[in-house]
């Protein structure tokens, strides 16, 4: 348990940021699952729309510092490949 005032504040701030990061990551997982469900259904138009939404949320996570840039790039690439397979 921290004794110094600034250390106590850091504990509070870290808890707040941890909760925000968990919320963002959980929401991203939900959007990805919805995208995968649309891809499994084979609806190209809905999949394209869902893909744009997932990419937007991933980019926002990078901007907020919740996720790393290369991790997001890898996930977007994986999702783009899934999207491309619908048309084939």
Secondary structure, DSSP 8 states (H G I E B T S, - for coil): ---SHHHHHHHHHHHHHHHHHHHHHHHHHHHHHHHHHHHHHT-HHHHHHHHHHHHHHHHHHHHHTSS-HHHHHHHHHHHHHHHHHHH-
